[in-house]
Amino acid sequence: MKSNIKKALICKAVSSFHIDESLATTHSPKAGDVGIFKVLPDSSGYVMNENSIACPIFEGDLLMLAFGSRYATNQFEGYVPESPTLRCQLLGRGGVAGLLKSSNANFKVIPPELELIGYATDGDGQIINTIQENKLDRFNAAYTRTKVILSVGSSMDSGKTTTAAWLCGGLKRSGYQVAYLKLTGTAFPKDAMLALSRGADYANDFSCFGYPSTYLLDQKILLNLYQSLVNLACDAVDPDYIIIEIADGLLQRETNLLLKNREFMSTVHSIILSCGDSLGVLSGLSLLKDIAFPPFAVSGLFTASELLIDEVQRYTETPILNLNSLLTGQATQLLESLDHQMLRAVSC
């Protein structure tokens, strides 16, 4: 059976394991618990395998996945079961399984149906869990090693990842060392790969510590995860800037927690806001002013329309950066100007 199992990305660190089928009907899973699932009839799709390659799945396939919850307003929400459960769904293509609760009515993809066959256990019979919380560094607001820029958005699919990747490219073209990190979301390699392709010297995300997703994580763990990812990036490439993407919108639980945390925000150099429409920009600017501090620029999907740009310009003086502006130096100039302002403020 083991040789036929398709191992998903989040389970890549699982090398040696046994399959305990008896636990399927007795164990209440927790986030990160590794299970072996069978794809049920009339289900198809793909998972990203341990090498970050899209692997098609078909009826009858056996998959190694980890339990996790998901928050995705444009797709669906799902949760780790609270009791022993045999019937689950594939919530995330990085290898996240759980119980589907709701779907966006406009999202036509149906999550594959799965049957839990058993749990992956180690040599001592303990269920293997992907999460490596013991490897996290402790958050220290005074330990700021570089300039951190947050890429946040008004909602899911507002352009945060593209903005972050193109900002990485622009900073790199200007001669800076730059890293990209995704702090929150659901395990999937696409965003980090885009940043690397666009010019980042280093890219990583929360899943490197085995988290299937960050939804519903305790704030202390989020802060430790942030510190750990920043430390990895600084040790790897000593970046001048780290662009950190925080998933979904400003009102999402983890995003809101972080933006309201004064210690966390004290480590942040600047913010760039991505939005899908003009009203989202104005609402986002107002919210950020209230709970954190104003962004140095706005970008996102709305910048594809000159009409939407014109609408925004009538109501704010915040610089608007389209993809070309992010890539060709305008963002770099704004950040350098902000650095000079900060230095003057400190010297005074």
N, C-alpha and C positions, 0 to 999 in steps of 0.2 A: 504493500500500500504506500509506504513512504516514498518510493521512487516516482510515484505518479502525482505527488502533491505539488501544486503550483504555489510557491512561496511568494507572498506579497512583500513589497518594499519595507513596510514597517517591521517585518519579522526577519529582516536580513541578518541580524546578529544571532538568530537561533540556528545552531549547527547540529547539535546532538539532542535528540528528544525521543520520548516514547509517547504513545497515544493511549490515553486512559478513557475508554468509551463509557465506563460506569459513571464518571463525573458529569457527563452531559445532563443527566436527570437529577443530580443531587447538588451541584455547585451553583451558587449565585455569582455570576461573573462580576469582575470589577474592571475598570479601564486598564487596558494593557494586557489582560489575560489572553493567552494565545490559544485559539481553537482550530480544529480541523473541520471544515465545512464541505458539504456536497452541494453543488449547484442543482437546483430543482428544475423540473420541466418548464418549458416556455420562458426560460431566463437566459439572457446572454449579455455580453458586454466585454469589459476587459479590466484587468488589474495591472498596476505597475509592478513588475517583478523585482527581485532583490538587486538587479542590475539597472533599475530605473528604465526598463524597456516595457512598452505596452504589450501585454500578453492577453490575447483573446481567451474568453472563457465560454464553455458550452455546458449543456445539460450533462450531468453526471460527473463533471470535473471535481476533483478534490482540491481545496484551497486552504492554505495556512494564512489566517488573518488574526488581527487583534481586536478585541472589543473596544469600542470608543463611542463617544457622542458626537453629534454634528449640528452646527448652526450655520445654515446657508439660506438666506432669505430668498434668493432667486432659484433655489433648487429644493431642498427639503431639510427638515429637522429630524433627528433621531437620537436615541439614548441607549446607554448600557442597560440591559434588562435588570430589574430589581430582584428577580427570582430565577430559578433554573428554567431555561427556555430553549427549546429545540429549533423553533422556526425564527429565523432572523433575515435581515436584508443587508446587502452590501451598501453601506452608507458613504464610503469614500474609496476611490480607486487606488489610493495608496495602501489599502489593505485594512480598512476600518469596517467592522461589523457591528450591528446593533439593531434596535427596533425602530422602524420608521414610525414617526408620529404624524407629520403633515408634509404636504408637498405644495410648491407654488403651482397654481392652476395653469400657468403658462409654460411650465417645464414639462416637456413631453417624454423625457426619459424615465422609464420605470426601473427602480433599483432591482437587481437580480435577487430572486428568492433563494435562501440558503437553509440547509438543514445541518444543525450542529451534530457532528459525528462523535466528537470527544475533545478532550483538552490535551495539549502538548505538555508533557511533564519531564522533569529532569531525573537524574539518577536516584534521587531520594523520594521520587514520587510527588514532588511539589509542582504545582502548575507554573509554567514559565510565564513570566510577565515581562513585556518589552521595556517598561519604564525604568529608567536608571536614575531615580531621584537621588541616590547616594553619591552620584558623581557630580551633582550640581554644586557650584560655588555659592557662597553666601553673598547676598546683595549688600553692597557697600556704596552708598551714595557719594561718599568722599573719594572713592577710587575711580576717578574719571580719566580714562587713558586716551581718549580721542574725541572728536566732534561727532555727536550722534544727531542724525536728522531723521525725524519720524515721517513716514509716508502714510497718511491716513486718508479716509474717504468718507463721503456722505452716506455711502451704502455699498453693498456688494456690487462688483462689476462697474464701479465708477471710474476705474482707470488707475488704481493705486500701484499695481504691479508694474504696469507699463511706465508710469511716471517714475517709479523708483529705478527701473532698469535704464531708462534714458538719462536720468540724472546721474547714475553711475557712469554711463558712457561719456557724458559731458564733462564730468569732473576728471575722468581719466584722460580725456583729450587735452585738458588744461594742465596736465602734469601731476595730478594728485594720485596717491594710492587710495583706493576706495574699496570698501567691502559692502556686501548686501546681506542682510539677515531678515528672515521672516520669523517674527516672534510669536504670533498667534494664528490659528486657523486649523485646517485639517490636513493631515499628511498627504503631500503630493509634490513631486520634484519639479514641476514645470516652472514655477516662479523663480526659484534659485537658478535654474538652467538658463532662463531668459536673461537674468542679470549678468551671468557669466558671459553669455553670448554677446551682450551689448557692451561689455568692457570691464566689468567688475574684476578685481584681482582675486577676490574670494567671495564665496556665497555659501550660505548654510541656513538651516532652519531648525525649529524646535524638535523635529522628529529625530535628529541626531542623538538625542537623549532618550529615544524610544517612546515619545508621546504620540499616540495615534491622533490626538487632537488636543487643543488647549481649552476647549469649551468646558466651563464649570470648574476650572482649576482654581485652587485657593490663591489669593493675591500674593501671599508670601512665596509660593512656588513660582508664580509668574515672574516675580522680581528676581528670584534666584536663577531662573531660566534665562532671563535677560542678562544678568551678570555673567553667566557661564558662556553664553553665545558671544558676548562682547569680548570676553577673555580669549576665547578660541580665535576669533578674528584678529585680535591684536597680536597674539602670539604667532599667528600664521603669516601676516603680511604687514604689520605695523601701519595700519591705514591712517591717512589724514582725516578721512570721513568714513563713517559707517551709516549707510542708509538702512533704516529698520522699518519694514512694513508691518503694520498691525491690521489684521484681517477685518473684513466687513465694515460696518459704518460706525459713526461716532456714538450712536446710541447702543451699540452692542455691548454686552455685559463686560467682557474683558477689556475692550477698548476704553470704555467709560471709566472702569476702575483705574486703569493706568494713567489716563489723562487727568484724573482727579487726585492722583497720588503725588503729593508735593516732593517727596524724596526722589521718586522716579523722574519727575519732570525737571528736577534740579540738575539731572545728568544730561538733559537734552539740550542740544545747541539750537535747533530750529525745527520747524514743522513745515511740510508742504501738503496742501489739501487738494484732493482730487474729487471732482463731482461730475455727475452726468447731465445736469441741467443748470440753468442760471439761478433758479430759486434755491436749489441745493447749495450753491456757492454762498449765497447770502445767509442762509440758515446756518451753514457750517461755520462761516466766519463769526457769526454772532455767538454760536455755542462755544467755539474755541476761545473766544475772548472771555467768556464767562468762567469756563472751567480750567483753562490752561493759559495759553497766550496766543496771540495772533500768528498765523503762518507767514513765512517770508514771501510765499507765492501760492497761487492756485493753478491747478492744471486739471487734467482728466478728460473724459469723453466730450464734455461740452466744448472744448477748444477745437473740435473738428468742425464746428459751425461758426462762421464769422458773425452771424446774426446773434447767436448766444453770447459770444464774446462781447459784442456791442452792448447787449443788455446788461451784462455784468459791469462793464466799464462805466456805465451811467451811475452806478450805485456804490462803487468802491474804488479806492486808489491802490489796493493790493495788486502787485504785478501779476499778470496772467501769462503763463508759459505754455505754449504748445510743444509738441514733440521736437520740432526743429530748434526752438529756443532752449529747451533742456539740453540738447545735444551740442549746440554750437557756441555755448559760452555765456549766454545771458544769465542762466541760473548761477554759474560760477561767479560772475561779477556781482550778483546780488548777495551771495554768501560771503564773498570777500569784503564787500561793503559792510555787511553785518558784523564781520569780525573786527573791522576797524572801529565801528561804533562801540562794540563791547570793550575794546582796548581803551578807548578814550574814556568810557564810563568808569572803568576800573582805575585808571590813572588819576581821575578827578576825585 
